[in-house]
């Protein structure tokens, strides 16, 4: 996989050793696939591989390059080479270079600024005047490593991409969306505490993620219907292992079955793990007899686990999850990738509280492409007026300029004292043909 290393020395620096770096080079015919496209720092033309490498060496944030000697295209990435994937390229003359990092380069960490003024690997903190890690990296005790994405193991908040509103959930020791400063958070809400025949909810949500924009939701609740229109509900992507491995015919969503993290065993709100959410949507146990909704014998999926999702208290509550489809980029561009969206949807006895799921496809600029695909709702008559879950699915082709997909789950109150919209086993699978 790797060829002869390339040593770079910049002689115009007083301490030449501090500004030198060693790159390992991949085989020809390869390019670098970062764990997230935001780690692409720049793309430009360079006359030689050496020129491309020197430019990277001069940037403390640059850790990996790829270069094509025919097209002269040079790309710089913030992610260290082991955080991404080296994949085959359409060009036989492209190669990947990764800067080697060892603890020896970080001996000046937390020392006074004069110890790292000429270091390529550390920066000076403006607040403490001490040598510290560059932005979007964290100190692991011996080196500065790239901060991590949703679902990655962590020991403190500094390990996670705080610029994407992630924090370290110490109970599970994984990077998770920060619900106290969430990707989607309430700016204002008007909701009548007692909903009679007609009430109007007007909510405005403000995005704090670099990837997302504002959402305006308008909902009218009557005794027979609820109409909801969403715009731009696109949280930052989670690190889906199945998507990163470019797998087909497997679920790309994380925690689509409610089995990750705790689930409620009484009438209380236990928010879904991994998903971004708004309102009281709850991960709840089939054995929660205090709530008295579904139980393990209720009609529904035969492969159910211990938990499912319900609306609980809010009249309208949602959760959403975005997946980075970059590993499938070449296949999607060929126009040969289809998707299947499925879930088990339901509600309580003769009430029309319900659930629906939509999938949206987005381009590299996080703008919608193609049409939204939705399954649900399943109303009381569809369920035979029983407390149950009914299987629904829909399929289609993924637009050729797709980079991300976002799945939005909406649970809707219609009558009764709680929001008894239920859903389980939410899945999106891709197929290449």
GIPEWO-V893151 format. One record per residue. N is the residue number from 1. RES is the residue in three letters. PSI is psi in radians with two decimals (none if undefined). OMEGA is omega in radians with two decimals (NA if undefined). Layout:
# GIPEWO-V893151
n = <N N>
res = <RES RES>
psi = <PSI PSI>
omega = <OMEGA OMEGA>
This chain:
# GIPEWO-V893151
n = <1 2 3 4 5 6 7 8 9 10 11 12 13 14 15 16 17 18 19 20 21 22 23 24 25 26 27 28 29 30 31 32 33 34 35 36 37 38 39 40 41 42 43 44 45 46 47 48 49 50 51 52 53 54 55 56 57 58 59 60 61 62 63 64 65 66 67 68 69 70 71 72 73 74 75 76 77 78 79 80 81 82 83 84 85 86 87 88 89 90 91 92 93 94 95 96 97 98 99 100 101 102 103 104 105 106 107 108 109 110 111 112 113 114 115 116 117 118 119 120 121 122 123 124 125 126 127 128 129 130 131 132 133 134 135 136 137 138 139 140 141 142 143 144 145 146 147 148 149 150 151 152 153 154 155 156 157 158 159 160 161 162 163 164 165 166 167 168 169 170 171 172 173 174 175 176 177 178 179 180 181 182 183 184 185 186 187 188 189 190 191 192 193 194 195 196 197 198 199 200 201 202 203 204 205 206 207 208 209 210 211 212 213 214 215 216 217 218 219 220 221 222 223 224 225 226 227 228 229 230 231 232 233 234 235 236 237 238 239 240 241 242 243 244 245 246 247 248 249 250 251 252 253 254 255 256 257 258 259 260 261 262 263 264 265 266 267 268 269 270 271 272 273 274 275 276 277 278 279 280 281 282 283 284 285 286 287 288 289 290 291 292 293 294 295 296 297 298 299 300 301 302 303 304 305 306 307 308 309 310 311 312 313 314 315 316 317 318 319 320 321 322 323 324 325 326 327 328 329 330 331 332 333 334 335 336 337 338 339 340 341 342 343 344 345 346 347 348 349 350 351 352 353 354 355 356 357 358 359 360 361 362 363 364 365 366 367 368 369 370 371 372 373 374 375 376 377 378 379 380 381 382 383 384 385 386 387 388 389 390 391 392 393 394 395 396 397 398 399 400 401 402 403 404 405 406 407 408 409 410 411 412 413 414 415 416 417 418 419 420 421 422 423 424 425 426 427 428 429 430 431 432 433>
res = <UNK UNK UNK UNK UNK UNK UNK UNK UNK UNK UNK UNK UNK UNK UNK UNK UNK UNK UNK UNK UNK UNK UNK UNK UNK UNK UNK UNK UNK UNK UNK UNK UNK UNK UNK UNK UNK UNK UNK UNK UNK UNK UNK UNK UNK UNK UNK UNK UNK UNK UNK UNK UNK UNK UNK UNK UNK UNK UNK UNK UNK UNK UNK UNK UNK UNK UNK UNK UNK UNK UNK UNK UNK UNK UNK UNK UNK UNK UNK UNK UNK UNK UNK UNK UNK UNK UNK UNK UNK UNK UNK UNK UNK UNK UNK UNK UNK UNK UNK UNK UNK UNK UNK UNK UNK UNK UNK UNK UNK UNK UNK UNK UNK UNK UNK UNK UNK UNK UNK UNK UNK UNK UNK UNK UNK UNK UNK UNK UNK UNK UNK UNK UNK UNK UNK UNK UNK UNK UNK UNK UNK UNK UNK UNK UNK UNK UNK UNK UNK UNK UNK UNK UNK UNK UNK UNK UNK UNK UNK UNK UNK UNK UNK UNK UNK UNK UNK UNK UNK UNK UNK UNK UNK UNK UNK UNK UNK UNK UNK UNK UNK UNK UNK UNK UNK UNK UNK UNK UNK UNK UNK UNK UNK UNK UNK UNK UNK UNK UNK UNK UNK UNK UNK UNK UNK UNK UNK UNK UNK UNK UNK UNK UNK UNK UNK UNK UNK UNK UNK UNK UNK UNK UNK UNK UNK UNK UNK UNK UNK UNK UNK UNK UNK UNK UNK UNK UNK UNK UNK UNK UNK UNK UNK UNK UNK UNK UNK UNK UNK UNK UNK UNK UNK UNK UNK UNK UNK UNK UNK UNK UNK UNK UNK UNK UNK UNK UNK UNK UNK UNK UNK UNK UNK UNK UNK UNK UNK UNK UNK UNK UNK UNK UNK UNK UNK UNK UNK UNK UNK UNK UNK UNK UNK UNK UNK UNK UNK UNK UNK UNK UNK UNK UNK UNK UNK UNK UNK UNK UNK UNK UNK UNK UNK UNK UNK UNK UNK UNK UNK UNK UNK UNK UNK UNK UNK UNK UNK UNK UNK UNK UNK UNK UNK UNK UNK UNK UNK UNK UNK UNK UNK UNK UNK UNK UNK UNK UNK UNK UNK UNK UNK UNK UNK UNK UNK UNK UNK UNK UNK UNK UNK UNK UNK UNK UNK UNK UNK UNK UNK UNK UNK UNK UNK UNK UNK UNK UNK UNK UNK UNK UNK UNK UNK UNK UNK UNK UNK UNK UNK UNK UNK UNK UNK UNK UNK UNK UNK UNK UNK UNK UNK UNK UNK UNK UNK UNK UNK UNK UNK UNK UNK UNK UNK UNK UNK UNK UNK UNK UNK UNK UNK UNK UNK UNK UNK UNK UNK UNK UNK UNK UNK UNK UNK>
psi = <-0.68 2.51 -2.86 2.35 2.74 2.14 2.26 2.28 2.19 1.91 -0.17 0.14 2.39 -0.90 1.50 -0.59 -0.61 -0.58 0.25 2.72 2.72 2.30 2.46 2.43 2.43 3.04 2.74 2.70 0.45 2.72 2.91 2.32 1.85 2.81 -0.45 2.41 -0.36 -0.21 -0.06 2.01 -0.84 2.75 2.26 3.01 2.32 2.45 -0.61 2.90 -0.64 -0.76 -0.78 -0.72 -0.71 -0.72 -0.68 -0.74 -0.48 -0.11 2.01 -0.40 -0.27 2.20 -0.37 2.55 2.79 2.61 2.42 2.07 -0.27 -0.95 -0.30 0.19 2.26 2.29 2.40 2.40 2.53 -0.45 2.32 2.64 -0.57 -0.22 -0.33 -2.71 2.40 2.07 2.89 2.54 2.74 -0.27 2.29 -0.08 0.20 2.63 2.80 2.40 2.31 2.24 2.35 2.31 2.30 2.75 -0.43 -0.47 -0.14 0.41 -0.31 0.06 2.34 0.23 3.00 2.72 -0.52 -0.24 -0.19 0.32 -0.58 0.31 2.43 -0.27 -0.27 2.77 2.89 2.21 2.25 -0.39 -0.68 -0.25 0.45 2.78 2.25 3.12 2.62 2.87 2.63 0.39 2.90 2.75 2.10 0.16 -0.35 -0.36 2.90 2.07 2.80 2.37 2.76 2.86 3.07 2.30 -0.13 2.59 2.40 2.85 -0.26 2.92 -0.58 -0.34 -0.33 2.79 1.50 -0.44 -0.28 0.33 0.64 2.61 2.93 1.93 1.81 -0.35 -0.75 -0.19 0.84 2.64 2.26 2.78 2.41 1.86 -0.24 -0.44 1.14 2.92 -0.68 2.17 2.73 2.32 -0.75 2.68 2.42 2.07 2.13 2.35 -0.43 1.98 2.08 -2.18 -0.83 2.22 2.71 2.26 2.20 1.98 2.45 2.21 2.41 2.35 2.41 -0.16 2.58 -0.37 -0.30 2.90 -3.00 2.72 2.29 2.16 2.23 2.17 2.32 2.14 2.16 -3.08 0.08 -0.31 2.77 2.28 2.17 2.31 2.15 2.59 2.17 0.89 1.39 1.60 2.89 2.54 2.54 2.84 1.45 2.02 -0.66 -0.63 -0.73 -0.55 0.05 0.87 2.55 2.76 0.43 2.73 2.18 -0.28 2.58 2.34 0.74 -0.23 0.09 0.26 -0.07 2.16 -3.14 2.76 2.60 2.48 0.23 -3.00 1.35 2.81 2.14 1.77 2.65 2.49 2.49 -0.80 2.57 2.48 2.76 2.17 -2.74 0.31 2.33 2.43 1.98 2.64 2.50 -0.31 0.27 1.45 -0.30 -0.72 -0.59 0.62 -1.94 2.65 3.05 -0.32 -0.04 2.52 2.32 -2.77 2.41 -0.40 0.45 2.69 -2.40 -0.29 2.83 -3.05 2.44 2.87 -0.51 -1.75 -0.67 2.54 -0.64 2.19 2.56 2.79 2.64 2.73 2.26 2.48 2.33 2.07 0.34 -0.69 -0.40 0.15 -0.82 -0.77 -0.74 -0.71 -0.42 -0.20 0.32 0.29 2.17 2.92 2.74 2.11 2.23 2.78 2.87 2.08 2.57 -2.86 -2.85 2.12 -2.03 0.21 2.60 0.33 2.45 3.04 2.62 2.73 2.36 2.60 2.29 2.53 2.42 2.65 -2.96 -0.45 0.19 0.57 2.48 2.46 2.55 -2.88 2.61 2.42 2.30 2.50 2.56 3.05 2.87 2.00 3.08 -0.75 -0.62 -0.52 0.08 0.49 0.63 2.75 1.87 3.01 2.38 2.40 2.33 2.57 2.79 2.60 2.89 -3.12 2.48 2.24 2.52 -0.39 0.45 2.41 -0.65 2.78 2.53 2.24 2.25 2.16 2.25 2.17 2.25 2.23 2.50 -0.75 2.96 -3.05 -0.33 2.90 1.78 0.66 2.25 2.64 2.58 2.85 0.96 2.31 2.47 2.10 2.52 2.68 2.33 2.25 none>
omega = <-3.08 3.11 -3.12 3.13 -3.14 -3.12 3.13 3.05 3.10 -2.95 -3.14 3.10 -3.09 3.12 -3.01 -3.08 -3.11 -3.09 3.07 3.07 3.13 3.11 2.92 -3.06 3.11 3.02 3.04 -3.13 -3.12 3.02 -3.10 3.06 -3.11 3.12 3.10 -3.05 3.13 3.12 3.00 -3.09 -3.07 3.00 -3.13 3.09 3.10 -3.08 -3.08 3.04 3.13 3.12 3.11 -3.09 -3.13 3.10 3.10 -3.11 -3.14 -3.10 -3.09 -3.12 -3.08 -3.11 -3.09 3.07 2.74 -3.00 3.09 -3.05 3.09 -3.13 -3.10 -3.13 3.09 3.09 3.10 -3.11 3.09 -3.11 3.05 -2.93 -3.10 -3.14 -3.14 -3.09 3.02 -3.07 3.14 3.13 3.04 -3.14 3.13 -3.06 3.13 -3.14 3.14 3.07 3.13 3.11 3.13 3.12 3.09 3.13 -3.13 -3.13 -3.00 -3.11 -3.13 -3.11 3.10 3.04 -3.10 -2.97 -3.11 -3.14 -3.09 -3.12 -3.11 -3.13 3.06 -2.92 -3.13 3.08 3.14 3.11 -3.14 -3.10 -3.07 -3.07 3.11 3.08 -3.08 -3.12 3.03 3.10 3.12 2.95 3.14 -3.14 -3.11 -3.13 3.13 -3.10 3.00 -3.12 3.09 3.04 -2.93 -3.09 -3.09 3.11 -3.14 3.12 -3.10 3.08 3.09 -3.12 -3.09 3.12 -2.99 3.13 -3.12 3.10 3.07 3.12 3.05 3.06 3.14 3.05 -3.01 3.11 -3.13 -3.09 3.04 3.06 -3.06 3.05 -3.12 -3.07 3.04 3.02 -2.85 3.03 3.03 3.10 -3.13 2.93 3.05 3.11 3.05 -3.10 3.10 -3.12 3.06 -3.09 3.12 -3.09 -3.10 3.01 3.14 3.06 3.03 -3.07 3.03 -3.13 3.14 3.13 3.02 3.12 3.10 -3.07 -2.86 3.12 -2.98 3.13 3.03 -3.10 3.08 -3.07 3.05 -3.10 3.03 3.14 -3.14 -3.08 3.02 3.12 -3.11 3.06 -3.13 3.08 3.00 3.06 -2.99 3.12 3.10 -3.09 3.00 -3.12 -3.13 -3.14 -3.12 3.09 3.14 3.13 3.13 -3.12 3.07 3.07 3.01 -3.11 3.12 -3.13 3.03 3.13 3.05 -3.10 3.10 -3.06 3.10 -3.12 -3.08 2.99 -3.00 3.07 3.12 -3.12 3.07 -3.08 3.01 -3.00 -3.13 3.05 3.12 -3.08 2.87 -3.03 3.03 3.11 -2.95 3.11 -2.92 2.99 -2.92 -3.08 3.00 3.14 3.14 -3.07 3.07 3.08 3.02 -3.14 3.12 3.04 -3.06 -3.12 3.13 3.09 -3.09 -3.07 3.12 -3.12 3.14 3.05 -3.12 -2.95 3.00 -3.12 3.07 -3.05 3.12 -2.93 -3.05 -3.13 3.07 -3.14 -3.01 2.89 -3.08 -3.12 3.10 3.13 3.08 -3.11 -3.12 3.12 -3.12 -2.96 -3.10 3.14 3.13 -3.14 3.12 3.13 -3.04 -3.12 3.08 3.13 3.01 3.09 -3.14 3.09 2.99 -3.02 3.12 -3.10 -2.99 3.04 -3.03 3.12 -3.13 2.94 -2.94 3.11 2.98 -3.12 3.10 3.02 3.11 3.09 -3.02 3.10 -3.08 3.13 3.14 3.07 -3.09 3.01 -3.13 -3.08 3.04 3.07 -3.05 2.93 -3.08 0.06 2.99 -3.07 -3.04 -3.13 3.11 -3.11 -3.08 3.13 3.07 3.02 -3.01 3.06 -3.13 -3.12 3.05 3.10 3.08 -3.08 3.09 3.10 3.10 3.12 -2.97 -3.13 3.14 3.01 -3.11 2.91 3.11 3.09 -3.11 3.09 3.14 3.09 -2.89 3.06 3.03 3.14 -3.11 -3.03 3.11 3.03 -3.09 2.92 -3.07 3.08 3.11 3.06 3.10 -3.02 2.92 3.13 3.09 3.11 3.11 -3.13 NA>
